[in-house]
Amino acid sequence: QLQASGGGLVQAGGSLRLSCAASGSIFSINAMGWYRQAPGKQRELVAAITSGGTTNYVDSVKGRFTISRDNAKNTVYLQMNSLKPEDTAVYYCNAVITVLTTYSRNGYWGQGTLVTVSS
């Protein structure tokens, strides 16, 4: 289970920090990431981070957003600075998790958190 938090309403130029914590029978977590979906648009990958800490970002957020993770807490973060109205979307976290009981590896989604950036 993934639980996301941290969304809200912010003015352009402001900052928000999203968090997403994984819980349950976890053996290991591989890649973690944040996606977003704006009204009328397809869901897109915003940022991802491997278990080793390698990151990648969509071009539109490079230099403004930073993804990080705390492996001890099974949590991924997205620090969003210099927010723009076009960043308005529902943000979803995703994690590739190997389950302890069966050792099967699957992708899991959080419930989504709304980020609204006003101009």
C-alpha positions in Angstrom: 0.0 0.0 0.0 1.2 3.5 -0.9 0.0 6.5 1.0 0.6 9.9 -0.6 0.4 13.3 1.1 1.5 16.9 0.7 -0.6 18.3 -2.1 -2.5 21.6 -1.8 -3.0 25.0 -3.2 0.0 27.3 -3.8 0.7 30.5 -5.7 3.0 30.5 -8.7 6.6 30.5 -7.6 5.8 28.7 -4.4 6.9 25.3 -3.1 5.3 22.1 -2.0 6.8 18.8 -0.8 5.0 15.5 -1.6 5.6 12.3 0.4 4.6 8.8 -0.3 5.1 6.0 2.2 4.9 2.3 1.3 3.6 -0.2 3.9 2.8 -3.9 4.2 4.8 -7.1 3.6 7.7 -5.6 1.8 10.8 -7.5 0.9 12.3 -4.8 -1.2 11.5 -1.7 -3.2 13.1 -1.1 -6.5 12.3 2.1 -8.5 10.0 4.7 -7.0 8.5 7.6 -8.9 6.0 10.4 -9.2 3.6 10.8 -12.1 1.0 13.5 -12.7 -2.2 13.8 -14.7 -3.6 17.2 -15.6 -7.3 17.5 -16.7 -7.7 16.2 -20.2 -4.2 15.0 -20.4 -2.4 11.6 -20.2 -0.6 10.6 -17.1 3.1 11.4 -17.4 6.2 10.5 -15.5 7.6 13.5 -13.6 10.5 12.0 -11.7 11.9 8.6 -10.8 14.6 7.2 -8.5 16.2 3.8 -8.4 17.0 1.9 -5.2 20.6 3.1 -5.7 19.6 6.8 -5.9 19.8 7.4 -9.6 17.3 10.0 -10.7 15.6 11.1 -13.9 13.2 13.9 -14.6 10.9 15.1 -17.3 12.4 18.1 -19.0 9.7 20.5 -17.8 10.6 20.1 -14.2 14.4 19.8 -14.3 16.0 22.3 -12.0 12.8 22.9 -10.1 11.8 19.5 -8.7 13.9 17.1 -6.7 13.0 13.5 -6.0 14.6 11.6 -3.0 13.9 8.6 -1.0 14.4 7.3 2.5 14.9 3.5 2.2 14.7 3.0 6.0 11.2 4.5 5.9 10.1 3.1 2.5 9.3 6.7 1.6 9.8 8.7 -1.6 9.6 12.5 -1.6 9.1 15.1 -4.3 10.3 18.6 -3.5 8.7 21.1 -5.9 10.0 24.6 -6.1 9.3 27.5 -8.4 5.9 26.0 -9.2 4.0 27.1 -12.3 0.3 27.0 -13.1 1.1 24.3 -15.7 2.3 22.0 -12.8 -1.4 21.8 -11.7 -2.3 18.1 -11.7 -3.1 15.1 -9.6 0.2 13.6 -8.6 0.5 9.8 -8.1 3.4 7.9 -6.6 4.4 4.6 -7.9 6.7 1.9 -6.6 8.0 -1.4 -7.8 7.8 -3.7 -4.8 8.8 -7.2 -4.1 6.4 -8.7 -1.7 7.8 -10.6 1.3 5.3 -13.5 1.3 5.5 -14.5 -2.3 8.6 -12.6 -3.6 6.5 -11.4 -6.5 7.5 -8.0 -8.0 4.7 -5.6 -9.0 4.1 -2.0 -9.5 1.8 -0.2 -7.0 0.1 3.2 -7.1 -0.7 5.6 -4.4 -4.1 7.3 -4.3 -3.1 10.6 -5.8 -2.8 14.0 -4.3 -4.0 17.2 -5.9 -1.5 20.1 -6.6 -3.1 23.4 -7.7 -0.8 26.3 -8.6 -2.6 29.6 -9.0 -1.3 32.4 -11.2 
